[in-house]
Each structure stands twice: as C-alpha cells, then as structure tokens.
Amino acid sequence: MTKRNPDGTGLTRREAIRMSAGALLGATAMLARTGELVSLAAQGPGNNVQATPLPATDPRFPMPPSWNRELRQLAPNVYAYTQGGGPTMAAGVSNLGMIAGPDFLWAIDGSQGPAPAKAFIAASKQATGKDFGRLLLTHHHGDHTGGLQFFQHAEVWSHPYCRDEVLKAVQSTPKMWTPTPNGAADISEPRTAVVPMLTFKDDLTIFVGDIEVQFKHAGTCHTWGDMMAYLPKQKILFAGDIGFFWVAPYANNSYISKWIDTCDQIAGWDVDVIVPGHGPIGGKKELADMADYFRVLGVEARKRYDKKMSPGVAAAEIRLGKFDNWIGPERLIMDVVRWYEEWDDTLTPDYNAAAVRGATVEYNQVKAGQNKLAEVIPLARMDAFAHGC
Ligand SMILES: [Zn+2]
C-alpha cells in the first residue's frame, strides 16, 4: 500500500520500515555476517533478500498513528514525555513521566540512554525550573533503566525484583555509551549502571505537594516486578510496560494470562488517561486493545499448541487481524513462546533466549519456504530483544 506517513517525512510506511530496519541492523550485511543470508537465499530467488522485518500489513485495518516526541502537560504539575513515533520509529524507546513537587521533580522511569534522558531532563527543567530528586522505576528492562545515570541526584525506587535484575546486569554493562541507530545514544561517553536504593513490594502512596500518587504493584505481569503510578484525583495512570499502544507487546519476561488479568482490573479503575511504556498516550480502550492482542494470539496459538505444532511454526502461520498492523510484529514469536511455556507449566521469570531463538529460526524457515523473504526476521534483531523493551 502507498499510504503516506503523516509524520511529514514523506516516506511510505514500508519505506520508513525499511529505513528503520536497515538503520537498526545494516540488515542485509548483518544477515550475511551471520551466514543466514546464504542459507535463506538458497531457498529463495537468488540474492534478492529484503531482510526487513515487515509486518503483514492488512489494508482492511487501521495503521498506527504518528505521535510526537514531546513533554506534554496532562494536569497541573503532571507531565508525560512520549518518544517520537511514527508507525515505525522509536517503538523500543520507552515513554517517561514527570510529577513536579514544591522542591523537586519525580520521574517515572529513566529511559534507554543518554539522548532521551538528557532531552527529557532538559524539557522538564524548562517547564518547571526544577531538578529531579526521585525516580520510580517501573521495571528492570534496559529501555527504562539505561538513562538513570543522568538523573544525577535522584533516589531511584523500585520493586525488589526489579532491583535484583538491575543489579545482575551491572557486571555486563559496557563502560562506554556508543552511538546507537535508534538514537538512544548519539555520542560516546562514559556509562554507569545505577541500582535502585529503595525497594517496596506492595502499594505505596506518596504525596507530591498536593498530588496523591499511588504506586501500585502490577502483580506478576509484564515482569515479576512491575510498578505503576496512579493519580486518582487526576485520573491518570503511568502504566509502564503494562501498556503497549499500537506497539506489539513484549512478553519475554511475562506471565501473559496474569498480564491480561491486570488489564481487566485496571478497566475497573477510575482512569481517563493512560501513559503506556510504548506508543502514544491513550486510555482504557487502548489498554483493552492490547489485552485483546494477547487474547487473539492466545486463541490462535492454543489451537496449534493442541496440534503439537512447534511455537515457531505456529507463529509463522498465525494472523492477528487488526493487530498485524501494529509496530514490531516480530514480537509475536516471543509472545507465542511465552504462551506455550505457560501451558507447558515451564514458565519462569527469566527470558528463555534459546527458545525464542529456536522459534525464530523455525519461523524463518517457514517464511523462506513460502518465498516470503521480506518477512524473515534477522536473528540479531531477536537477540537484541534480550535487553528488554
Ligand atoms: Zn519498555
């Protein structure tokens, strides 16, 4: 389809996806290095491999909207910082929240790296004249924790599971930031891991000036230690990665059926505005849509699970209707793997990298066998997901 991307770039969605995927991976070169290009090309028409993870766009259904990278005021002293979004861009860089108190600012999450962290901090300072003093980490994934070092004087609070996972990652954190294709880092500079200094397990209410903020444990859900920030008077929920709007949800560390339960519970709360971890600001409708993504996927995956089909082959067959147009369609593979593990009773809090990798290889074999080479997922892309979203 030739629908124009309304973000002003003049690119079609497909062109933008290609650019994005190419920038992320140097896609074809990356495949060639891993030797996959050769084996896949052998099954397809010559070397004309478009190694871009294209979604199976379905023109019967709406495309994701575009949204701005901006600090947006939601209520007096309450702000959301959304990452620039088109149908393809920056889906893996997380949104942030900010609540301004009389003396200092609270941040919700630390973003993925120097560029978004510095941009958010500068925008917050400009809007309020204040600095950050405390920060709630919604969970441990790198796209929420990478930028913590730039919130220099802020105490970081989290669920204990989140702290444990951040601590585990300290040893493997590189000593330097180097520029990343997705814009999380744009220069080389020293890198330091920051570990939360205060943990709490259950719900906790704080008052930021006269704003009541309820930190709520989401239960076992996107991870085993997600926190959300709910402002009952303003009817705003900073959901962290309980919410993926127009972006395929990332379930590598998730308990999907309990995640759906959490979404259903939130549907009963007095909430008008939900700031998701990824995607544009929305509300209960968008959260219900995301839960439906998992439901539809669960029904389709279960049929194939019952036929003893492997998860990668199942993922290659499954069509999700309107959700096929969501950003990051390749996440369907990891999400099928997690559904299967739930049914097999083998689910653990940890990401099963080997299972996702194996499923991706199978998925690619099916796509290559059908000559759908544009839908082949570079393994490097799937491996990169190990660091969270
Ligand atoms: Zn995330």
Residues whose N, C-alpha, C, O or C-beta is under 5 A from the ligand:
A	BS01	ZN	S94 D143 D241 G277 C389
